[in-house]
Amino acid sequence: MDEKKINNKIGVPVLIVTAFVWGIAFAFQRSGLDNVGPLTFMAARCVLAAIALSIVCIVMYGFKEAFTFNKDTLKGGLICGVVLTVANNLQQIGLVNTSAGKGGFITAMYIIIVPFMVWLIFKRKPEKKIWLGVALAMVGLFLLCVKEDFTITSGDVWVFGCSITFSIHILVTDYFIAKNVEAVKLSMLQFTVCMVLSWVVAFIFEEPSLAGMWDARIAIAYCGVISAGVGYTLQIVGQKYTKPEAATLAMSLESVFAAIGGWMILGETMSVKEIIGAVLMFAAITIVQIKKAE
């Protein structure tokens, strides 16, 4: 336990960098949709992520060893890859009809969802502050997503589904990194799985275009190499040396960076009501996590 606390000083900064990388990616994910469909964008992104991580593995382990996996790494990569495929594609579809800033804040609801999943799975009842956090988050989500005529966009619903799936991904990742897994190899495997499955889905529901992917090359490159390849590897490394409570708090900053990225890159603005909703959601996230992160 003491070693974990010491390593936490390394893990939290790593996860804050992860949150920044992911948050800025929302703006690129939105801009990329001007040229390709969401499923095609995700499939192309995963190709670059898998290639980038394969190169990293070769540099770290040598060509032969890079593609040799122990049982836990192989199993973890396959399972995490399937869950990540669902989460990433739900998010990308949702961003068709919602802003980068809103998408980031709704995605960050995994910070609230994870404690309840732990309750259901591990029978650990949430503390009272969890209930307060959930109440604030629900009010915040209402203000952020529900329009004056009491409707929400389809994009908001898709992204909320992504948040639930990301919650599962966090728990699954936490489970496997506690075992004898190699972080970069696990990340490479999960994106290879995500790449294959995403292309299957893209060819079924869309008509992938090389011209469209070339036009979206900058967005695909950032989201593939930086956000996916670097970001998810940093997540695995950071979680390995950080308590779950501190890790989720650090990663929740993704929502703040998403709003900043949407403003700086896309020129997005948020209404006063939406800003209040976003602030309440971040307050909820902080209330739930801050005490145990100290």
Residue pairs with C-beta under 8 A, 6 or more apart in sequence:
4 241
4 243
5 243
7 241
7 242
8 241
8 242
8 243
8 246
10 241
11 237
11 238
11 239
11 240
11 241
11 242
11 246
11 247
12 238
12 242
12 246
12 247
12 250
12 293
14 234
14 237
14 238
14 241
14 242
15 234
15 235
15 238
15 239
15 242
15 246
15 247
15 250
15 251
16 250
16 253
17 234
18 231
18 234
18 235
18 238
18 250
18 251
18 254
19 250
19 251
19 252
19 253
19 254
19 256
19 257
20 253
20 254
20 257
21 226
21 227
21 230
21 231
21 234
22 227
22 231
22 251
22 254
22 257
22 258
23 104
23 253
23 254
23 255
23 256
23 257
23 258
23 259
23 260
23 261
24 222
24 227
24 257
24 258
24 260
24 261
24 265
25 222
25 223
25 226
25 227
25 231
25 261
26 95
26 100
26 101
26 103
26 104
26 258
26 261
26 262
27 100
27 258
27 261
27 262
27 264
27 265
27 266
28 218
28 219
28 222
28 223
28 227
28 265
29 41
29 91
29 92
29 95
29 100
29 103
29 219
29 223
30 95
30 99
30 100
30 103
30 262
30 266
31 216
31 219
31 265
31 266
32 41
32 216
32 219
32 220
32 223
33 41
33 92
33 95
33 96
34 215
34 216
35 212
35 213
35 215
35 216
36 44
36 208
36 209
36 212
36 213
36 215
36 216
37 202
37 205
37 206
37 207
37 208
38 89
38 92
38 93
38 95
38 96
39 89
39 92
39 93
39 198
39 201
39 202
39 205
39 206
40 202
40 206
40 208
40 209
40 212
40 213
41 92
41 216
41 219
41 220
41 223
42 88
42 89
42 92
42 194
42 198
42 202
43 195
43 198
43 199
43 201
43 202
43 208
44 208
44 213
44 216
44 220
44 224
45 220
45 223
45 224
45 227
45 228
46 88
46 191
46 192
46 194
46 195
46 198
46 224
46 228
47 195
47 224
48 220
48 221
48 224
48 225
48 228
48 229
49 191
49 194
49 195
49 224
49 225
49 228
49 229
49 232
50 188
50 191
50 192
50 194
50 195
52 224
52 225
52 229
52 230
53 184
53 187
53 188
53 191
53 229
53 233
54 66
54 188
56 184
56 188
56 229
56 233
57 66
57 67
57 184
57 185
57 188
58 66
60 66
60 184
61 185
66 185
69 77
69 182
69 185
69 189
70 180
70 181
70 182
72 176
72 179
72 180
72 181
73 180
73 181
73 182
73 185
73 186
73 189
74 189
75 176
76 172
76 173
76 175
76 176
76 177
76 179
76 181
76 186
76 189
76 190
77 185
77 186
77 188
77 189
77 190
77 192
77 193
78 189
78 190
78 193
79 172
79 176
80 169
80 172
80 173
80 176
80 186
80 189
80 190
80 193
81 189
81 190
81 191
81 192
81 193
81 194
81 197
82 193
82 197
83 165
83 168
83 169
83 172
84 169
84 190
84 191
84 193
84 194
84 232
85 193
85 194
85 197
85 198
86 165
87 162
87 165
87 166
87 168
87 169
88 162
88 194
88 198
89 198
89 201
90 158
90 159
90 161
90 162
90 165
91 103
91 107
91 158
91 159
91 162
93 155
93 158
94 103
94 106
94 154
94 155
94 156
94 157
94 158
94 159
94 160
94 161
94 162
95 103
95 155
95 159
96 155
97 153
97 154
97 155
97 156
97 158
98 106
98 153
98 155
98 156
98 159
99 262
99 266
99 268
99 270
100 258
100 259
100 261
100 262
100 265
100 266
100 268
101 258
101 259
101 262
101 263
101 268
101 270
101 274
101 278
102 144
102 145
102 156
102 159
102 270
102 274
102 278
103 155
103 159
103 258
104 254
104 255
104 256
104 257
104 258
104 259
104 261
104 262
105 140
105 144
105 255
105 258
105 259
105 277
105 278
105 281
105 282
106 141
106 144
106 145
106 156
106 159
106 160
106 163
107 159
107 162
107 163
107 166
107 254
107 255
107 258
108 163
108 252
108 254
108 255
108 281
108 282
108 285
109 137
109 141
109 160
109 163
109 281
110 163
110 164
110 166
110 167
110 170
110 248
111 248
111 249
111 251
111 252
111 285
111 288
111 289
112 130
112 133
112 134
112 137
112 284
112 285
112 288
113 163
113 164
113 167
114 167
114 170
114 171
114 244
114 248
115 126
115 130
115 288
116 126
116 130
116 134
117 167
117 168
117 171
118 124
118 171
119 125
119 126
121 171
129 287
129 288
129 291
130 288
132 284
132 287
133 284
133 285
133 287
133 288
134 284
135 284
136 280
136 281
136 283
136 284
136 287
137 280
137 281
137 284
137 285
139 277
139 280
140 276
140 277
140 278
140 279
140 280
140 281
140 282
140 283
140 284
141 160
141 277
141 281
142 277
143 273
143 274
143 276
143 277
143 280
144 274
144 277
144 278
144 281
145 152
145 153
145 156
145 277
146 152
147 153
170 239
170 248
173 235
173 236
173 239
174 239
174 244
176 186
177 183
177 186
177 236
177 239
177 240
183 233
183 236
183 237
183 240
184 233
184 236
186 236
187 229
187 232
187 233
187 236
190 232
191 228
191 229
191 232
202 208
213 220
235 251
238 247
238 250
239 247
242 250
243 292
243 293
245 289
245 292
245 293
246 289
246 292
246 293
248 289
249 285
249 286
249 289
249 290
249 293
250 293
252 282
252 285
252 286
252 289
255 278
255 281
255 282
255 285
256 282
259 270
259 278
262 268
263 269
270 278
